[in-house]
């Protein structure tokens, strides 16, 4: 179990607050944040109010980012060293981790989470740190896979920030709940990335698609909750036994809470009410979870005290009361439903509450501090996420070790040869069956990771962010299908690996590497040989093949850009990346 870690960050006074003559009413001293109660300022002479004039809250971290010249000034790097590295450590250990920023509009949430080009925030730093950690572990036989998704919740609807919608009407996605994995967004796109540059491009693309608008507090306020998710999978093979752990990092930038001002932004009232509704629900969920956690802690303490005495009936009574906890209304908003695991579930969670130090923001600041204080009491139950098959392999290995110990013990103790042989045969059979299961599961696991690694190494995918373009390239010789059917919308690419690639119909006696259909396609139509980079095509039994509009009957070498027609209707372009690179170099020299 682990309590939610809570940090508070105080931003500088804004231009608007300085123009209004606002005073600073917040102070930070180590882990204590205090706020002056301005409601008592008019009653300075009233007796008994001295201790109430300053309200103090204790948190895990407090950051004073008001004055850069201050000795305790907290820059972006310090926030990352405290919070960002905790996120990375948890993820690498195999835990789910959630980091979310909470506070009023304009309090510095997006600046803390995303930052600016000159002062990078937590999310880009965590992404960069993740790839740095991956590079640090290269000396180990470890394979890593990193996938990202990015969504926003606007007016209680979920939108994919990394997927363009067709037409003017934005599409919305539905939230579902898996019995084991918990809430998820159906149809949300996941993008496989191999380096920091690809990841940061996706992050920037998603941020550019977020909905923002001017409010009476902030000129470019985020009007939606944004959740950037990193799925981080680590796999390692030691002594022929696999180990695979999967962690999910949720980096959440919440929309700001605010009081509606109809004189300034009439069009923002509906969305503002939805934002406040989800944040109110979040507050209720936090308060309920904190109350339940405190109740459980109290009951455990009472039970431990009672168990030391002789009153067993009292112990059972207290145990019964600990089970009657308050209902947590996760489903009252999409935001809390998606954060269900992060609040009271299987996750290590960090909340950073951003506040303004201005006297004009007293109500919002004190409200944020109270929410943060409640969140500090929430107890999560994080656990390492292990692949089910890998867990089974480990359990089988433990069972094998146990059976071997039993077999050795039995042989040492049993004096009857006939009984010993019978028992020995039974245990040996069980051992053999478990060993076979482990071998098969380990092979399946290695094949799955081998395929994923091959895809990552052989493909290079680049999305041109400025234009509507996608480049898919491969380092191996390959065929690209050229479909003349105007209704066809797919693109097919076939690798020609070292060795032989067979082409034919699905009903062939031997399985074909490339399966084609049509009246002129034979069961076993042709073979393509790739030997040391030299690629040739050879028809089988007089089947119809042509290269650059010339029919061929014997083996024919393929060169870069060749057009191949198989069975009259299937047209392909042949690409040879190595040969193409040499030709480009020659062309450059000749110019």
C-alpha positions as CSV (number, residue, x, y, z in Angstrom):
1,X,0.0,0.0,0.0
2,X,1.1,3.6,-0.6
3,X,-0.3,7.0,0.1
4,X,-0.9,9.4,-2.7
5,X,2.1,11.8,-2.7
6,X,1.0,15.5,-2.8
7,X,3.1,18.5,-3.8
8,X,2.1,22.2,-3.9
9,X,3.6,24.8,-6.3
10,X,3.1,28.5,-5.9
11,X,3.4,30.5,-9.1
12,X,4.4,34.2,-9.5
13,X,1.8,37.0,-9.5
14,X,0.3,37.6,-13.0
15,X,0.2,40.9,-14.8
16,X,-3.5,41.1,-14.0
17,X,-2.9,40.5,-10.3
18,X,-0.2,43.1,-10.2
19,X,-2.4,45.6,-11.9
20,X,-5.1,44.9,-9.4
21,X,-2.7,45.5,-6.5
22,X,-3.0,42.0,-5.1
23,X,-0.8,41.1,-2.2
24,X,1.0,37.8,-1.5
25,X,-0.9,35.8,1.1
26,X,0.9,32.4,0.7
27,X,4.1,31.4,2.3
28,X,6.2,28.2,2.0
29,X,8.5,26.8,4.7
30,X,10.0,23.4,3.8
31,X,7.0,21.1,3.6
32,X,4.5,23.5,5.1
33,X,2.3,25.8,3.0
34,X,0.5,28.6,4.9
35,X,-2.1,31.0,3.7
36,X,-3.3,34.2,5.5
37,X,-7.0,34.2,6.2
38,X,-8.0,37.5,4.7
39,X,-11.6,37.1,6.0
40,X,-10.2,37.9,9.4
41,X,-8.2,40.9,8.4
42,X,-11.0,43.3,9.3
43,X,-11.2,41.8,12.8
44,X,-7.6,42.1,13.8
45,X,-8.5,43.2,17.4
46,X,-10.9,40.4,18.0
47,X,-9.7,38.0,20.8
48,X,-9.0,34.3,20.0
49,X,-8.4,34.8,16.3
50,X,-4.6,35.0,16.2
51,X,-4.1,31.3,15.4
52,X,-6.9,31.4,12.8
53,X,-5.3,34.2,10.8
54,X,-2.8,31.8,9.3
55,X,-4.0,28.4,8.0
56,X,-1.2,25.8,7.6
57,X,-1.1,22.6,5.5
58,X,1.7,20.0,5.4
59,X,2.5,18.2,2.2
60,X,5.2,15.9,0.8
61,X,6.8,18.7,-1.3
62,X,6.2,22.5,-1.4
63,X,7.7,24.6,-4.2
64,X,8.1,28.3,-4.1
65,X,8.2,29.5,-7.7
66,X,7.3,33.1,-7.1
67,X,10.6,35.0,-7.0
68,X,13.6,33.7,-9.0
69,X,15.9,35.7,-6.7
70,X,14.6,33.9,-3.7
71,X,16.9,31.4,-1.9
72,X,14.2,28.7,-2.0
73,X,13.0,29.3,-5.6
74,X,11.9,26.1,-7.3
75,X,12.6,25.9,-11.0
76,X,11.3,23.3,-13.4
77,X,14.4,21.1,-13.0
78,X,13.9,20.8,-9.2
79,X,10.2,19.8,-9.6
80,X,11.4,17.1,-12.1
81,X,14.1,15.8,-9.8
82,X,11.6,15.3,-7.0
83,X,8.5,14.2,-8.9
84,X,9.6,13.1,-12.4
85,X,12.3,10.8,-11.2
86,X,9.8,9.1,-8.8
87,X,7.5,8.5,-11.8
88,X,10.3,6.9,-13.8
89,X,11.5,4.8,-10.9
90,X,8.0,3.4,-10.3
91,X,7.5,2.7,-14.0
92,X,10.8,0.9,-14.4
93,X,9.9,-1.3,-11.3
94,X,6.7,-2.3,-13.1
95,X,4.1,-0.2,-11.3
96,X,1.4,1.9,-12.9
97,X,2.1,5.6,-12.1
98,X,-0.1,8.7,-12.4
99,X,0.9,12.3,-12.1
100,X,-1.8,14.9,-12.3
101,X,-1.9,18.7,-11.8
102,X,-4.9,20.3,-10.1
103,X,-5.7,23.9,-9.5
104,X,-7.7,26.9,-10.7
105,X,-7.5,28.4,-14.1
106,X,-4.2,30.2,-14.7
107,X,-2.5,28.7,-11.6
108,X,0.3,27.1,-13.7
109,X,-0.9,23.5,-14.3
110,X,0.0,23.4,-18.0
111,X,3.2,25.2,-17.4
112,X,4.2,22.7,-14.8
113,X,3.1,19.7,-16.9
114,X,4.1,20.8,-20.4
115,X,6.2,23.9,-19.9
116,X,7.5,26.2,-22.7
117,X,10.3,25.8,-25.3
118,X,12.5,27.8,-23.0
119,X,11.4,26.0,-19.8
120,X,10.4,22.4,-20.4
121,X,7.8,20.9,-18.1
122,X,7.4,17.6,-16.4
123,X,5.9,15.6,-19.2
124,X,8.7,16.2,-21.8
125,X,11.3,15.7,-19.1
126,X,9.8,12.4,-18.0
127,X,9.6,11.2,-21.7
128,X,13.3,12.1,-22.2
129,X,14.2,10.5,-18.9
130,X,12.4,7.3,-19.9
131,X,14.5,6.9,-23.0
132,X,17.7,7.8,-21.1
133,X,16.9,5.0,-18.7
134,X,16.3,2.6,-21.6
135,X,19.8,3.5,-23.0
136,X,21.3,3.0,-19.5
137,X,20.0,-0.6,-19.5
138,X,21.4,-1.5,-22.9
139,X,24.1,-3.6,-21.4
140,X,21.4,-6.0,-20.1
141,X,19.6,-8.4,-22.4
142,X,16.5,-6.3,-22.2
143,X,13.9,-5.5,-24.8
144,X,11.6,-2.5,-24.3
145,X,8.5,-1.4,-26.1
146,X,7.0,2.1,-25.6
147,X,3.5,3.0,-26.9
148,X,1.7,6.3,-26.3
149,X,-1.8,7.6,-26.5
150,X,-3.2,11.1,-25.9
151,X,-6.9,12.0,-25.2
152,X,-8.9,14.9,-23.9
153,X,-12.2,15.1,-22.1
154,X,-14.3,18.0,-23.2
155,X,-17.9,18.6,-22.2
156,X,-17.8,15.0,-20.7
157,X,-16.8,13.5,-24.1
158,X,-13.6,11.8,-25.0
159,X,-11.6,12.8,-28.1
160,X,-8.4,11.2,-29.5
161,X,-5.9,14.0,-29.8
162,X,-3.7,11.9,-32.2
163,X,-6.3,10.9,-34.7
164,X,-7.8,13.3,-37.2
165,X,-11.6,13.1,-37.7
166,X,-13.3,12.9,-41.0
167,X,-15.5,15.9,-41.8
168,X,-16.3,18.9,-39.5
169,X,-18.1,16.9,-36.8
170,X,-15.6,15.7,-34.1
171,X,-16.0,12.1,-33.2
172,X,-16.2,10.9,-29.6
173,X,-15.0,7.7,-28.0
174,X,-16.7,5.5,-25.4
175,X,-15.3,4.6,-22.0
176,X,-15.5,0.9,-21.2
177,X,-14.4,-1.2,-18.2
178,X,-12.4,-4.4,-18.4
179,X,-13.0,-6.8,-15.4
180,X,-9.2,-7.1,-14.9
181,X,-7.6,-4.1,-16.5
182,X,-10.2,-1.5,-15.4
183,X,-11.6,1.5,-17.3
184,X,-10.3,2.1,-20.8
185,X,-11.2,4.1,-23.9
186,X,-12.5,2.0,-26.8
187,X,-10.9,2.8,-30.1
188,X,-8.2,5.1,-28.7
189,X,-5.2,5.0,-31.0
190,X,-1.8,3.8,-29.6
191,X,1.4,4.7,-31.3
192,X,4.6,2.7,-31.1
193,X,7.7,4.9,-30.7
194,X,11.3,4.0,-30.9
195,X,13.0,7.3,-29.8
196,X,12.4,10.5,-27.9
197,X,12.0,12.6,-31.1
198,X,9.0,10.5,-32.3
199,X,7.4,10.7,-28.8
200,X,7.8,14.4,-28.5
201,X,6.3,15.0,-32.0
202,X,3.2,13.1,-30.9
203,X,3.0,15.1,-27.7
204,X,3.3,18.4,-29.6
205,X,0.7,17.3,-32.1
206,X,-1.7,16.4,-29.4
207,X,-1.2,19.7,-27.5
208,X,-1.8,21.6,-30.7
209,X,-5.2,19.8,-31.0
210,X,-6.3,20.7,-27.5
211,X,-9.3,23.0,-27.0
212,X,-8.3,26.4,-25.5
213,X,-10.1,29.7,-25.1
214,X,-9.8,33.0,-23.4
215,X,-11.5,33.5,-20.1
216,X,-11.7,36.3,-17.6
217,X,-8.7,34.8,-15.8
218,X,-6.4,33.4,-18.5
219,X,-6.0,34.3,-22.2
220,X,-5.4,30.8,-23.4
221,X,-7.0,28.6,-20.8
222,X,-7.2,24.8,-21.3
223,X,-10.9,24.0,-21.6
224,X,-10.4,20.2,-21.5
225,X,-8.7,17.6,-19.3
226,X,-5.8,16.0,-21.1
227,X,-4.4,12.5,-20.3
228,X,-1.1,11.6,-22.0
229,X,-0.5,7.8,-21.4
230,X,2.8,5.9,-21.9
231,X,2.6,2.1,-22.0
232,X,6.1,0.9,-21.1
233,X,6.9,-2.9,-21.5
234,X,10.1,-4.4,-20.4
235,X,11.2,-8.0,-21.3
236,X,14.3,-9.9,-20.3
237,X,15.4,-13.5,-20.8
238,X,17.7,-14.9,-18.1
239,X,18.7,-18.5,-17.9
240,X,16.2,-19.3,-20.6
241,X,13.3,-18.0,-18.4
242,X,11.5,-14.9,-19.5
243,X,10.5,-11.9,-17.3
244,X,8.1,-9.3,-18.6
245,X,6.6,-6.3,-16.7
246,X,4.2,-3.7,-18.1
247,X,3.7,-0.3,-16.6
248,X,1.3,2.5,-17.5
249,X,2.3,6.2,-16.9
250,X,-0.7,8.6,-16.9
251,X,0.4,12.3,-17.1
252,X,-2.8,14.4,-16.5
253,X,-3.2,18.1,-17.2
254,X,-6.6,19.0,-15.7
255,X,-8.7,21.9,-16.9
256,X,-8.9,24.8,-14.4
257,X,-11.7,25.3,-11.9
258,X,-13.1,28.8,-12.0
259,X,-16.2,30.9,-11.3
260,X,-18.2,31.7,-14.4
261,X,-18.3,35.4,-15.5
262,X,-21.2,35.8,-17.9
263,X,-20.2,39.4,-18.7
264,X,-16.9,38.2,-20.2
265,X,-17.4,34.8,-21.7
266,X,-21.0,33.9,-22.3
267,X,-20.0,31.0,-24.7
268,X,-17.9,29.4,-22.0
269,X,-20.7,28.9,-19.4
270,X,-21.7,25.4,-20.7
271,X,-18.2,24.1,-20.9
272,X,-17.3,25.8,-17.6
273,X,-20.1,24.0,-15.9
274,X,-19.0,20.7,-17.3
275,X,-15.4,21.4,-16.1
276,X,-16.6,22.3,-12.7
277,X,-18.9,19.3,-12.6
278,X,-16.0,16.9,-13.2
279,X,-13.7,18.7,-10.8
280,X,-16.5,18.7,-8.1
281,X,-16.9,14.9,-8.7
282,X,-13.1,14.6,-8.4
283,X,-13.2,16.4,-5.1
284,X,-16.0,14.1,-3.8
285,X,-14.0,11.0,-4.9
286,X,-10.9,12.3,-3.2
287,X,-12.8,13.1,0.0
288,X,-14.6,9.8,0.1
289,X,-11.4,7.8,-0.6
290,X,-9.6,9.8,2.1
291,X,-12.4,9.0,4.6
292,X,-12.4,5.3,3.7
293,X,-8.7,5.1,4.0
294,X,-8.8,6.8,7.4
295,X,-11.6,4.4,8.5
296,X,-9.6,1.4,7.4
297,X,-6.5,2.6,9.3
298,X,-8.5,3.3,12.4
299,X,-10.2,-0.1,12.4
300,X,-6.9,-1.9,11.8
301,X,-5.4,-0.1,14.8
302,X,-8.4,-0.9,17.0
303,X,-8.4,-4.6,15.9
304,X,-4.7,-4.9,16.7
305,X,-5.3,-3.4,20.1
306,X,-8.3,-5.7,20.8
307,X,-6.5,-8.8,19.5
308,X,-3.9,-8.3,22.3
309,X,-6.8,-8.6,24.9
310,X,-9.3,-11.4,25.4
311,X,-12.3,-9.9,23.6
312,X,-12.6,-11.8,20.3
313,X,-16.2,-10.6,19.8
314,X,-15.2,-7.0,19.8
315,X,-12.5,-7.7,17.2
316,X,-15.0,-9.2,14.9
317,X,-17.4,-6.4,15.4
318,X,-14.8,-3.8,14.5
319,X,-13.8,-5.9,11.5
320,X,-17.4,-5.8,10.3
321,X,-17.5,-2.0,10.7
322,X,-14.4,-1.6,8.6
323,X,-16.1,-3.3,5.6
324,X,-19.0,-0.7,5.6
325,X,-17.3,2.0,3.7
326,X,-18.7,4.9,1.7
327,X,-19.6,4.4,-1.9
328,X,-17.0,6.1,-4.2
329,X,-18.9,7.8,-7.2
330,X,-16.2,7.1,-9.9
331,X,-18.8,7.0,-12.7
332,X,-20.4,10.3,-12.0
333,X,-17.9,11.9,-14.4
334,X,-15.7,10.6,-17.3
335,X,-12.6,12.0,-15.6
336,X,-13.0,10.2,-12.3
337,X,-14.0,7.0,-14.2
338,X,-10.8,7.0,-16.2
339,X,-8.7,7.9,-13.1
340,X,-10.3,5.1,-11.1
341,X,-7.1,3.0,-10.9
342,X,-5.0,6.1,-10.1
343,X,-7.2,7.0,-7.1
344,X,-7.5,4.2,-4.6
345,X,-6.5,1.5,-7.1
346,X,-3.4,-0.2,-8.7
347,X,-1.2,2.8,-9.1
348,X,1.4,5.0,-7.5
349,X,-0.1,8.5,-7.7
350,X,1.4,12.0,-7.4
351,X,-0.8,15.1,-7.2
352,X,0.7,18.5,-7.8
353,X,-1.6,21.3,-6.7
354,X,-0.8,24.6,-8.3
355,X,-1.9,27.8,-6.6
356,X,-1.8,31.6,-7.0
357,X,-0.3,33.5,-4.0
358,X,-2.6,36.5,-4.7
359,X,-5.1,37.8,-2.2
360,X,-7.7,38.0,-5.0
361,X,-7.5,34.2,-5.4
362,X,-8.0,33.4,-1.8
363,X,-11.2,31.3,-2.2
364,X,-9.7,29.2,-5.0
365,X,-6.4,28.8,-3.3
366,X,-7.8,27.6,0.0
367,X,-10.1,25.2,-1.8
368,X,-7.2,23.7,-3.7
369,X,-5.1,23.3,-0.6
370,X,-8.0,21.6,1.2
371,X,-8.5,19.2,-1.7
372,X,-4.7,18.5,-1.8
373,X,-4.8,17.8,2.0
374,X,-7.6,15.3,1.6
375,X,-5.8,13.6,-1.3
376,X,-2.7,13.0,0.9
377,X,-4.8,10.6,3.0
378,X,-5.8,8.3,0.1
379,X,-4.2,4.9,0.2
380,X,-3.5,3.1,-3.1
381,X,-2.7,-0.6,-3.6
382,X,0.0,-0.6,-6.4
383,X,1.4,-3.9,-7.6
384,X,3.9,-5.0,-10.2
385,X,2.2,-5.8,-13.5
386,X,3.5,-9.1,-14.8
387,X,2.5,-10.8,-18.0
388,X,0.1,-13.7,-17.3
389,X,2.1,-16.2,-19.4
390,X,5.4,-15.1,-17.8
391,X,3.8,-15.5,-14.4
392,X,2.7,-19.0,-15.3
393,X,6.2,-19.9,-16.4
394,X,7.6,-18.7,-13.1
395,X,5.0,-20.6,-11.1
396,X,5.8,-23.8,-13.2
397,X,9.5,-23.3,-12.5
398,X,8.8,-23.1,-8.8
399,X,6.6,-26.2,-9.0
400,X,9.5,-28.0,-10.8
401,X,11.9,-27.1,-8.1
402,X,9.4,-28.3,-5.5
403,X,8.9,-31.6,-7.3
404,X,12.7,-32.1,-7.6
405,X,13.1,-31.5,-3.9
406,X,10.3,-34.0,-3.2
407,X,11.8,-36.6,-5.5
408,X,15.2,-36.3,-3.9
409,X,13.7,-36.5,-0.4
410,X,11.6,-39.5,-1.3
411,X,14.6,-41.4,-2.8
412,X,16.6,-40.8,0.3
413,X,13.9,-42.0,2.7
414,X,12.2,-44.9,0.9
415,X,13.8,-48.3,1.3
416,X,11.3,-50.3,-0.9
417,X,12.7,-50.5,-4.5
418,X,9.3,-51.3,-6.1
419,X,7.4,-48.5,-4.3
420,X,10.3,-46.1,-5.0
421,X,10.3,-46.9,-8.7
422,X,6.5,-46.3,-8.9
423,X,6.6,-43.0,-7.0
424,X,9.8,-41.9,-8.9
425,X,8.0,-42.5,-12.2
426,X,5.0,-40.4,-11.2
427,X,7.1,-37.5,-10.1
428,X,9.4,-37.8,-13.1
429,X,6.4,-37.6,-15.4
430,X,5.1,-34.5,-13.7
431,X,8.5,-32.9,-14.0
432,X,8.7,-33.7,-17.7
433,X,5.2,-32.3,-18.4
434,X,6.0,-29.1,-16.6
435,X,9.4,-28.7,-18.4
436,X,7.6,-29.1,-21.7
437,X,5.0,-26.5,-20.8
438,X,7.8,-24.1,-19.8
439,X,9.7,-24.7,-23.1
440,X,6.5,-24.0,-25.2
441,X,5.5,-20.9,-23.2
442,X,9.0,-19.5,-23.3
443,X,9.2,-20.2,-27.1
444,X,5.9,-18.4,-27.7
445,X,7.0,-15.5,-25.6
446,X,10.4,-15.2,-27.4
447,X,8.7,-15.4,-30.9
448,X,6.3,-12.7,-29.9
449,X,9.1,-10.3,-28.9
450,X,11.2,-11.3,-31.8
451,X,8.4,-10.3,-34.2
452,X,7.9,-7.0,-32.4
453,X,11.7,-6.3,-32.5
454,X,11.8,-7.2,-36.2
455,X,9.0,-4.8,-37.0
456,X,10.7,-2.0,-35.1
457,X,14.0,-2.7,-36.9
458,X,12.7,-3.2,-40.4
459,X,10.2,-0.4,-40.6
460,X,10.7,3.3,-40.4
461,X,7.4,5.3,-40.1
462,X,7.4,9.1,-40.4
463,X,4.3,11.3,-40.1
464,X,4.8,14.7,-41.7
465,X,3.2,16.9,-39.0
466,X,3.0,20.0,-41.2
467,X,1.3,18.2,-44.1
468,X,-1.0,15.3,-44.6
469,X,1.7,12.8,-45.4
470,X,2.9,9.4,-44.1
471,X,6.2,7.8,-45.2
472,X,6.5,4.0,-44.6
473,X,10.0,2.8,-45.4
474,X,11.8,-0.5,-44.9
475,X,15.5,-1.5,-44.8
476,X,14.8,-4.8,-46.5
477,X,14.1,-5.4,-50.2
478,X,10.3,-5.4,-50.6
479,X,7.3,-5.4,-52.9
480,X,4.6,-2.7,-52.7
481,X,1.3,-3.6,-54.2
482,X,0.0,-1.3,-56.9
483,X,-3.8,-1.7,-57.0
484,X,-5.6,-0.2,-60.0
485,X,-9.0,-0.7,-58.4
486,X,-10.2,2.9,-57.5
487,X,-12.2,1.6,-54.6
488,X,-9.1,0.1,-52.9
489,X,-7.9,2.2,-50.0
490,X,-5.2,-0.1,-48.4
491,X,-1.5,-0.3,-48.9
492,X,0.3,-3.7,-48.9
493,X,4.0,-4.1,-48.3
494,X,5.8,-7.5,-48.5
495,X,9.3,-8.1,-47.2
496,X,11.7,-10.2,-49.1
497,X,14.0,-11.6,-46.4
498,X,17.2,-13.4,-47.0
499,X,16.4,-16.8,-48.6
500,X,13.3,-17.8,-50.5
501,X,9.8,-16.1,-50.6
502,X,7.0,-18.2,-52.1
503,X,4.0,-16.7,-53.9
504,X,0.8,-18.6,-54.6
505,X,-2.8,-19.4,-53.6
506,X,-4.1,-20.2,-50.1
507,X,-5.1,-23.7,-51.2
508,X,-1.4,-24.7,-52.1
509,X,-0.1,-27.9,-50.6
510,X,2.6,-26.0,-48.8
511,X,1.9,-22.6,-47.0
512,X,2.8,-19.7,-49.2
513,X,4.6,-16.6,-47.9
514,X,2.6,-14.2,-50.0
515,X,-1.0,-15.3,-50.8
516,X,-2.8,-14.0,-53.9
517,X,-6.1,-14.9,-55.4
518,X,-7.4,-14.7,-59.0
519,X,-8.1,-16.9,-62.1
520,X,-4.6,-16.6,-63.4
521,X,-2.8,-17.3,-60.1
522,X,-1.4,-20.8,-59.7
523,X,-1.4,-22.7,-56.4
524,X,2.4,-22.4,-56.4
525,X,3.0,-19.5,-58.8
526,X,6.6,-18.3,-58.4
527,X,9.5,-17.9,-55.9
528,X,11.6,-14.9,-55.2
529,X,15.2,-15.5,-54.0
530,X,17.2,-13.0,-51.9
531,X,20.8,-14.2,-51.7
532,X,23.3,-11.7,-50.3
533,X,21.3,-8.8,-51.5
534,X,20.8,-10.2,-55.1
535,X,17.1,-10.6,-55.7
536,X,15.6,-12.8,-58.5
537,X,12.1,-14.0,-59.4
538,X,11.5,-17.4,-61.0
539,X,8.1,-18.6,-62.4
540,X,7.0,-22.2,-61.5
541,X,5.6,-24.5,-64.2
542,X,4.9,-21.9,-66.9
543,X,2.9,-19.5,-64.6
544,X,2.3,-16.0,-65.9
545,X,4.9,-13.4,-64.7
546,X,6.2,-10.3,-66.2
547,X,9.0,-7.8,-65.2
548,X,8.8,-4.3,-66.8
549,X,6.1,-5.5,-69.2
550,X,8.3,-8.4,-70.5
551,X,7.0,-12.0,-69.9
552,X,9.6,-14.2,-68.2
553,X,9.9,-18.0,-68.2
554,X,13.2,-18.4,-66.3
555,X,14.9,-16.7,-63.3
556,X,15.2,-13.0,-63.7
557,X,17.1,-10.5,-61.6
558,X,15.1,-7.6,-60.1
559,X,16.5,-4.1,-59.9
560,X,15.3,-1.0,-58.0
561,X,12.0,0.3,-59.3
562,X,11.1,-2.8,-61.4
563,X,7.4,-3.3,-62.0
564,X,6.2,-6.9,-61.6
565,X,2.9,-8.4,-62.7
566,X,1.9,-11.8,-61.3
567,X,-1.1,-13.6,-62.8
568,X,-2.1,-10.7,-65.1
569,X,-3.8,-8.6,-62.4
570,X,-1.5,-8.4,-59.4
571,X,1.0,-5.5,-59.9
572,X,3.9,-4.7,-57.6
573,X,6.8,-2.3,-57.5
574,X,10.1,-3.7,-56.3
575,X,12.2,-1.6,-53.9
576,X,15.7,-2.4,-53.0
577,X,16.9,0.2,-50.3
578,X,20.6,-0.6,-50.5
579,X,20.6,-0.4,-54.3
580,X,18.6,2.8,-54.3
581,X,21.0,4.4,-51.9
582,X,23.9,3.5,-54.2
583,X,22.1,4.9,-57.2
584,X,21.3,8.2,-55.4
585,X,25.0,8.5,-54.5
586,X,26.0,8.0,-58.1
587,X,23.4,10.6,-59.2
588,X,24.8,13.1,-56.7
589,X,28.3,12.6,-57.9
590,X,27.4,13.0,-61.6
591,X,25.7,16.3,-60.8
